[in-house]
């Protein structure tokens, strides 16, 4: 799988749309599982637990935000071929 970077990495210390991304790479740099929350304004759309050291991809509505903590590193990506 080839990944096209579409922004700079940040973390989920506070809610962010990750540059209005629809596809986000999430890396948990911590040693324990952490919860990622997707929100539409104040309404929770969904949550997912990401294991320590794991990488996951989240497909979301561009205006929705993600939050979860400083150990969760995120970047806007696209898949390339």
C-alpha positions as a Markdown table, in Angstrom:
| # | Residue | x | y | z |
|---|---|---|---|---|
| 1 | Unk | 0.0 | 0.0 | 0.0 |
| 2 | Unk | 1.3 | 3.4 | -0.9 |
| 3 | Unk | 0.3 | 6.4 | 1.2 |
| 4 | Unk | 0.2 | 10.0 | -0.1 |
| 5 | Unk | 0.9 | 12.5 | 2.6 |
| 6 | Unk | -1.5 | 15.4 | 2.5 |
| 7 | Unk | -0.4 | 17.4 | 5.6 |
| 8 | Unk | 1.9 | 17.4 | 8.6 |
| 9 | Unk | 1.6 | 15.2 | 11.6 |
| 10 | Unk | -0.1 | 16.5 | 14.7 |
| 11 | Unk | -1.6 | 14.8 | 17.8 |
| 12 | Unk | -5.1 | 14.5 | 19.3 |
| 13 | Unk | -4.5 | 16.5 | 22.5 |
| 14 | Unk | -7.5 | 18.6 | 21.4 |
| 15 | Unk | -10.2 | 18.1 | 18.9 |
| 16 | Unk | -9.1 | 18.5 | 15.3 |
| 17 | Unk | -10.5 | 17.9 | 11.8 |
| 18 | Unk | -6.9 | 17.0 | 10.7 |
| 19 | Unk | -7.0 | 19.6 | 7.9 |
| 20 | Unk | -10.6 | 18.6 | 7.0 |
| 21 | Unk | -9.3 | 15.2 | 6.1 |
| 22 | Unk | -11.6 | 12.4 | 5.0 |
| 23 | Unk | -8.8 | 9.7 | 5.5 |
| 24 | Unk | -6.6 | 9.9 | 8.6 |
| 25 | Unk | -3.6 | 7.7 | 9.6 |
| 26 | Unk | -3.6 | 7.3 | 13.4 |
| 27 | Unk | -0.5 | 6.0 | 15.2 |
| 28 | Unk | -0.6 | 5.3 | 18.9 |
| 29 | Unk | 2.9 | 6.1 | 20.1 |
| 30 | Unk | 2.1 | 5.1 | 23.7 |
| 31 | Unk | 2.4 | 1.7 | 25.3 |
| 32 | Unk | -1.2 | 1.2 | 26.2 |
| 33 | Unk | -4.5 | 1.2 | 24.3 |
| 34 | Unk | -6.1 | 4.6 | 23.8 |
| 35 | Unk | -9.6 | 5.6 | 22.7 |
| 36 | Unk | -10.2 | 7.8 | 19.6 |
| 37 | Unk | -13.5 | 9.7 | 19.5 |
| 38 | Unk | -15.0 | 11.1 | 16.2 |
| 39 | Unk | -17.4 | 14.0 | 16.8 |
| 40 | Unk | -19.8 | 16.1 | 14.7 |
| 41 | Unk | -19.8 | 19.3 | 16.8 |
| 42 | Unk | -20.6 | 18.1 | 20.3 |
| 43 | Unk | -22.2 | 14.9 | 19.2 |
| 44 | Unk | -20.1 | 11.7 | 19.3 |
| 45 | Unk | -20.3 | 9.9 | 16.0 |
| 46 | Unk | -18.2 | 6.9 | 17.1 |
| 47 | Unk | -15.2 | 5.6 | 19.1 |
| 48 | Unk | -12.5 | 3.1 | 18.5 |
| 49 | Unk | -9.7 | 1.8 | 20.7 |
| 50 | Unk | -6.2 | 1.7 | 19.2 |
| 51 | Unk | -3.6 | -0.6 | 20.7 |
| 52 | Unk | -0.2 | 0.8 | 21.8 |
| 53 | Unk | 2.2 | 0.9 | 18.9 |
| 54 | Unk | -0.6 | 0.3 | 16.4 |
| 55 | Unk | -1.5 | 2.2 | 13.2 |
| 56 | Unk | -5.0 | 2.5 | 12.0 |
| 57 | Unk | -6.8 | 4.4 | 9.2 |
| 58 | Unk | -10.0 | 6.3 | 9.9 |
| 59 | Unk | -12.4 | 7.3 | 7.1 |
| 60 | Unk | -14.5 | 10.3 | 8.3 |
| 61 | Unk | -16.6 | 13.2 | 7.1 |
| 62 | Unk | -14.1 | 16.1 | 6.5 |
| 63 | Unk | -15.8 | 18.5 | 9.0 |
| 64 | Unk | -15.9 | 15.9 | 11.8 |
| 65 | Unk | -13.2 | 16.1 | 14.5 |
| 66 | Unk | -11.0 | 13.4 | 16.2 |
| 67 | Unk | -9.7 | 13.6 | 19.8 |
| 68 | Unk | -8.0 | 11.2 | 22.1 |
| 69 | Unk | -4.7 | 12.4 | 23.6 |
| 70 | Unk | -1.1 | 13.4 | 22.9 |
| 71 | Unk | 0.2 | 9.9 | 22.2 |
| 72 | Unk | -2.1 | 9.6 | 19.2 |
| 73 | Unk | -0.3 | 11.0 | 16.2 |
| 74 | Unk | -2.4 | 11.8 | 13.1 |
| 75 | Unk | -1.9 | 12.9 | 9.6 |
| 76 | Unk | -4.2 | 13.5 | 6.6 |
| 77 | Unk | -3.4 | 10.9 | 3.9 |
| 78 | Unk | -4.6 | 9.4 | 0.7 |
| 79 | Unk | -4.0 | 6.1 | -0.9 |
| 80 | Unk | -1.8 | 6.1 | -4.0 |
| 81 | Unk | -1.2 | 3.5 | -6.6 |
